[in-house]
C-alpha cells in the first residue's frame, strides 16, 4: 500500500541544501557588469591616445593648430604627411626607423638565445654555486637600466665604442628577467627522461638543447623575445648617453630631438606626431604576428 501523498504548495521554501540562492543571478550579473565596465575603461585608456595620434596625423599643419578634438578635419592628409615625413631631411626618419629595427631585432634575437641557454643550464645542470649565480641574476632584475647607463658609458669610452652601434647593441644582449623566465619554463616543460633518452641515443648536450629543448620552450622564447623587443624599441636613456651622431639615433631619441626643436622649427610638430604613430606599427606587427605562439603555449599549459 502506498502512503499518503504530501503536496508542497507552490512558492513554499523547502529549505533544502540544494535550493538555489535568490541573490545568485543578481550577484553574477553585477560581477559581469563590473568586469565589463572595468575592461571598457582600460581599453579606452589605452586606445584613446592612439586614436588621437591617428586623427592628429591626418591633419595639415594649419588645421592641427586651429582645430582640436578626437575627430578628423578636412582635408585628410595622413598619407601625404607620412610621405613628407619619410622625405624630410634626406629621409632621416627612415634612417632612425632602420636603426631601431636593427637594434630591436638583433638585440632581442641574440638576447633571447643567450637568456634561454643560461636559463636552461641553471635548470638542468647541477654545479657548485648555481643558486648564487641565479640569485645574482635575480638581483640584476631589480637594478634599473638608467642606473647602469653611466657605468656603461665609462666602460665603453675606455675601449672606444661610444657613439657607435655597438654602444646600444651590446647592452641589449643582457636580459636578467629573460634568464629567470627561461629557467622557470625549462624546469617545467623539458622533462629529464626525454633528455636522458637523447643522451643514450648519442646526442650531445648542444644537440639535445637545440633539437629538443628549444622546441619545447617555444612559448617561452616568444615571450622573452617580445619583452626584450619592446624594451629595446622603447630604449631612450642609453642612446641619449651613448650617441651623439644623429645617423645612429633610434626613433625614440630622434623624435625627442625634433620635439626639443619645435620652438625653432614649428613644422616639426606635425612630424613628431606622425613619427610617433609610425613608430608603434612595428610593435603591433610583432605582437599580432607572434600571437599564435602564445595561444599554443596557453593551450599546452591547460592540457597539462
C-alpha positions in Angstrom: 0.0 0.0 0.0 1.2 3.4 -0.8 1.2 6.1 1.9 -0.5 9.5 1.6 1.0 11.9 -0.8 2.2 15.2 0.6 1.8 18.2 -1.7 4.1 21.2 -1.3 2.4 24.4 -2.1 3.8 26.4 -5.0 6.3 29.1 -3.8 6.9 27.4 -0.4 10.6 27.5 0.7 11.7 23.9 1.4 14.9 25.0 3.0 16.9 22.2 1.2 20.6 22.4 0.9 20.5 22.4 -2.9 18.0 25.3 -3.1 19.4 28.0 -5.4 20.1 31.3 -3.8 17.7 34.1 -4.8 20.6 36.5 -4.9 22.9 34.3 -7.0 21.8 35.5 -10.5 21.8 39.2 -9.4 25.3 38.8 -8.0 26.5 37.1 -11.2 25.1 39.9 -13.4 26.6 42.6 -11.2 30.1 41.0 -11.3 29.9 40.6 -15.1 28.8 44.2 -15.4 31.6 45.5 -13.2 34.2 43.4 -15.0 32.9 44.5 -18.4 32.9 48.1 -17.3 36.5 47.8 -16.0 37.7 46.3 -19.3 35.9 49.1 -21.3 37.6 51.8 -19.1 41.0 50.1 -19.5 40.5 49.8 -23.3 39.6 53.4 -23.6 42.5 54.5 -21.5 45.0 52.7 -23.8 43.2 53.3 -27.2 42.2 57.0 -26.9 45.9 58.2 -27.2 46.4 56.0 -30.3 43.1 57.3 -31.8 44.3 60.9 -31.1 47.6 60.1 -32.9 45.7 58.8 -35.9 43.4 61.9 -36.0 46.2 64.4 -35.5 48.4 62.7 -38.1 45.6 63.2 -40.7 45.6 67.0 -40.4 47.6 69.6 -42.1 50.0 71.9 -40.2 47.4 74.7 -40.2 44.4 72.6 -39.1 46.5 70.9 -36.4 47.0 74.2 -34.7 43.5 75.7 -35.2 41.4 72.5 -34.6 41.4 70.0 -31.8 39.2 67.2 -30.6 39.2 63.5 -31.5 37.7 63.6 -35.0 39.1 64.2 -38.4 39.2 67.5 -40.2 39.3 68.4 -43.9 41.5 67.8 -45.8 42.5 64.3 -44.8 46.3 64.2 -45.3 47.5 61.2 -43.4 49.3 59.5 -46.3 50.8 62.7 -47.6 52.0 63.5 -44.1 53.7 60.1 -43.9 55.3 60.7 -47.3 56.6 64.1 -46.2 57.9 62.6 -43.0 59.9 59.9 -44.9 61.4 62.5 -47.3 62.2 65.1 -44.6 65.9 66.0 -44.2 67.1 63.3 -46.7 65.0 60.5 -45.2 66.4 60.9 -41.7 63.4 59.4 -40.1 63.8 56.2 -42.2 67.4 56.0 -41.0 66.1 56.2 -37.4 63.5 53.6 -38.2 66.1 51.2 -39.7 68.3 51.7 -36.6 65.5 50.9 -34.2 64.6 47.8 -36.2 68.2 46.7 -36.2 68.7 47.3 -32.5 65.5 45.6 -31.5 65.6 42.6 -33.8 69.2 41.7 -33.4 69.3 42.6 -29.7 66.1 40.7 -28.9 67.1 37.7 -31.0 70.6 37.2 -29.6 69.5 38.3 -26.1 66.7 35.7 -26.2 69.1 32.9 -27.3 71.6 33.8 -24.6 68.9 34.1 -21.9 67.3 30.7 -22.9 70.7 29.0 -22.9 71.6 30.4 -19.4 68.1 29.6 -18.0 68.3 26.0 -19.4 71.7 25.5 -17.9 70.6 26.7 -14.5 67.5 24.5 -14.6 69.0 21.2 -15.9 72.6 21.2 -14.7 73.8 20.9 -11.1 77.1 22.7 -10.3 78.6 24.4 -7.3 77.4 28.0 -6.9 74.4 27.5 -9.1 72.0 29.2 -6.7 74.4 32.0 -6.0 74.6 32.7 -9.8 70.8 32.6 -10.1 70.4 35.0 -7.1 72.8 37.4 -8.6 70.8 37.3 -11.9 67.6 38.0 -9.8 69.4 40.9 -8.3 70.0 42.3 -11.8 66.3 42.3 -12.4 65.9 44.8 -9.6 68.6 47.2 -10.9 67.0 50.0 -13.2 68.5 50.4 -16.6 69.1 54.1 -16.0 71.4 53.3 -13.1 73.7 51.3 -15.5 73.9 53.9 -18.2 76.7 56.0 -16.8 78.9 53.0 -15.8 78.4 51.5 -19.3 79.4 54.9 -20.8 82.6 54.9 -18.8 83.4 51.3 -19.7 82.6 51.8 -23.4 84.6 55.1 -23.6 87.7 53.2 -22.4 87.5 50.8 -25.4 86.4 53.4 -28.0 82.9 52.2 -28.6 81.0 55.3 -27.6 79.0 56.8 -30.5 78.8 53.5 -32.3 76.2 50.9 -33.0 77.9 48.6 -30.5 77.2 51.0 -27.7 73.5 50.4 -27.9 73.6 46.8 -29.3 75.9 45.1 -26.7 74.0 46.1 -23.5 70.7 44.9 -25.1 72.0 41.3 -25.2 71.7 41.0 -21.4 68.2 40.1 -20.1 68.2 39.0 -16.4 64.4 38.7 -16.5 64.7 36.5 -19.6 67.1 34.2 -17.8 64.7 33.9 -14.8 61.8 33.2 -17.1 63.7 30.7 -19.1 64.9 28.8 -16.0 61.3 28.5 -14.7 59.9 27.4 -18.0 62.8 24.9 -18.7 62.3 23.2 -15.3 58.6 22.8 -16.0 58.4 21.9 -19.7 61.6 20.0 -20.5 61.3 16.5 -18.9 64.5 14.8 -17.7 63.6 11.4 -19.1 63.5 12.9 -22.6 67.0 14.4 -22.2 68.3 11.1 -20.8 66.9 9.2 -23.8 68.6 11.7 -26.2 71.9 11.2 -24.4 71.6 7.4 -24.6 71.0 7.8 -28.3 74.3 9.6 -28.6 73.1 13.1 -28.8 75.5 15.8 -27.5 74.4 18.4 -25.0 74.2 21.0 -27.7 72.1 18.8 -29.9 69.8 18.0 -27.1 69.3 21.6 -26.3 68.9 22.9 -29.9 66.8 20.0 -31.2 64.7 19.1 -28.2 64.7 21.8 -25.5 64.3 24.8 -27.8 61.2 23.2 -29.4 59.6 22.5 -26.1 60.4 26.0 -24.9 59.0 27.9 -27.9 56.3 29.8 -25.9 59.0 31.0 -23.5 61.2 32.0 -26.4 58.4 34.1 -27.9 57.6 35.7 -24.5 61.2 36.6 -23.8 61.7 37.9 -27.4 58.7 40.2 -27.2 59.7 41.6 -23.8 63.2 42.3 -25.0 62.0 43.7 -28.3 59.7 46.2 -26.5 62.4 47.2 -24.0 65.0 47.8 -26.7 62.5 49.6 -29.0 61.5 52.0 -26.2 65.0 52.5 -25.0 65.8 56.1 -24.7 68.3 57.0 -21.9 71.1 54.6 -23.0 71.2 56.0 -26.6 70.9 59.5 -25.2 74.1 58.9 -23.1 76.0 56.9 -25.7 75.2 58.5 -29.1 75.9 62.0 -30.5 75.7 61.2 -34.2 72.1 61.6 -35.4 72.6 58.9 -38.1 72.9 56.4 -35.2 69.8 57.5 -33.3 66.9 55.2 -32.7 63.3 56.5 -33.2 62.9 57.4 -29.5 65.9 59.7 -29.4 65.3 61.1 -32.8 61.7 62.2 -32.0 63.0 63.7 -28.8 65.5 65.9 -30.6 62.8 67.0 -33.0 60.3 67.7 -30.2 63.0 69.8 -28.4 63.4 71.9 -31.5 59.7 72.7 -32.1 60.1 76.3 -30.9 62.8 77.0 -33.5 61.1 74.9 -36.3 57.3 74.7 -35.8 56.9 72.4 -38.8 58.5 69.6 -36.7 55.3 69.4 -34.5 53.4 67.5 -37.2 56.4 65.3 -38.0 56.8 64.3 -34.3 53.1 63.3 -34.2 53.2 61.3 -37.5 56.5 59.8 -36.5 55.1 58.7 -33.1 52.2 57.0 -35.0 54.5 55.2 -37.4 56.8 54.1 -34.5 54.1 51.9 -32.9 53.4 49.9 -36.0 56.4 47.5 -35.7 55.3 46.7 -32.1 51.7 45.9 -33.3 53.1 43.8 -36.1 55.4 41.9 -33.7 52.6 41.2 -31.2 50.0 40.2 -33.8 52.4 38.1 -35.7 53.6 36.1 -32.7 50.1 35.8 -31.0 49.5 32.3 -32.2 52.6 31.0 -30.3 51.2 32.5 -27.1 47.9 30.8 -27.8 49.6 27.4 -28.4 51.5 27.8 -25.1 48.4 28.6 -23.2 46.6 25.5 -24.7 49.5 23.3 -23.8 49.6 24.6 -20.3 45.9 24.0 -19.9 46.2 20.4 -21.0 49.0 19.7 -18.6 
